[in-house]
């Protein structure tokens, strides 16, 4: 890793996002005190906790962690799991605080049950309750939703986000899932090969990616050759006005799969251009329709594109029909990026 520096405000959720091996878990372990940085410094709440090989151990840092596997004690019930870490207050206060936290996460009714009898979503909330019961300055979360059934993830992530907001701790979350980062984070740090390649809000990454890597990390994309010429982006699919600091000449164009529409856009403006597409396949998938098609254009007749669009827009295999591109979801980059 090199030249990584960032801070998190109280109540802010920051996500470390990137592929396996990019360094995001190492950063989380450094923040927790499980690893020591060879160079640099780490501060929590104004207190230096790591410097020059010297570290404040995890148990003396004002932090809590939620792990990928939740790390619940199987021989303790829900209430006892939450109470376990509250060593520094009286027994009566421990149980009062634990019950209060369980009420906040909606688990009062299951406080006497054991972890193996709970659903994945309930286990995740127990782990979260145990962490926030400590009133930490910093919450550290390592892929906490990866073990959940896909149908539970959205709802549990939304519940977790609301709880973290109410708690007010600075939260550092590790994930490799761009959708998860977009749902939870106020700010995303996208890492690749030990470097932060872009920092910003979910909207920044979706509408203004700074590199092809950043563009491709948030959903499927298609790539095309293109040219910048007199303020226009010229591609095999057509050309449109494109505000860019790039020099005129050859570029690579990356278009999000959501940019392709098979019904006339409600915003009938210059942001959309039209061409005719030959539908190769179309099917419903996860609440959206996935359509594979080939543009009926000389420059890309042999290239198959994929669109994710509204399920209610019925498209059939073998059809030839109009398709519109939302050019706000098309991005140009230097060819050597």
HELIX and SHEET records of a PDB file:
HELIX    1   1 UNK A   24  UNK A   32  1                                   9    
HELIX    2   2 UNK A   58  UNK A   60  5                                   3    
HELIX    3   3 UNK A   78  UNK A   83  1                                   6    
HELIX    4   4 UNK A   91  UNK A  104  1                                  14    
HELIX    5   5 UNK A  108  UNK A  110  5                                   3    
HELIX    6   6 UNK A  115  UNK A  117  5                                   3    
HELIX    7   7 UNK A  120  UNK A  132  1                                  13    
HELIX    8   8 UNK A  150  UNK A  167  1                                  18    
HELIX    9   9 UNK A  178  UNK A  184  1                                   7    
HELIX   10  10 UNK A  202  UNK A  207  1                                   6    
HELIX   11  11 UNK A  212  UNK A  217  1                                   6    
HELIX   12  12 UNK A  257  UNK A  259  5                                   3    
HELIX   13  13 UNK A  298  UNK A  300  5                                   3    
HELIX   14  14 UNK A  327  UNK A  329  5                                   3    
SHEET    1   A 6 UNK A  63  UNK A  66  0                                        
SHEET    2   A 6 UNK A 138  UNK A 142  1                                        
SHEET    3   A 6 UNK A 170  UNK A 175  1                                        
SHEET    4   A 6 UNK A  13  UNK A  18  1                                        
SHEET    5   A 6 UNK A 187  UNK A 192  1                                        
SHEET    6   A 6 UNK A 195  UNK A 200 -1                                        
SHEET    1   B 3 UNK A  41  UNK A  44  0                                        
SHEET    2   B 3 UNK A  47  UNK A  51 -1                                        
SHEET    3   B 3 UNK A  54  UNK A  55 -1                                        
SHEET    1   C 5 UNK A 238  UNK A 241  0                                        
SHEET    2   C 5 UNK A 232  UNK A 235 -1                                        
SHEET    3   C 5 UNK A 221  UNK A 229 -1                                        
SHEET    4   C 5 UNK A 249  UNK A 256 -1                                        
SHEET    5   C 5 UNK A 330  UNK A 334 -1                                        
SHEET    1   D 5 UNK A 260  UNK A 261  0                                        
SHEET    2   D 5 UNK A 320  UNK A 326 -1                                        
SHEET    3   D 5 UNK A 272  UNK A 285 -1                                        
SHEET    4   D 5 UNK A 288  UNK A 295 -1                                        
SHEET    5   D 5 UNK A 305  UNK A 310 -1                                        
END                                                                             
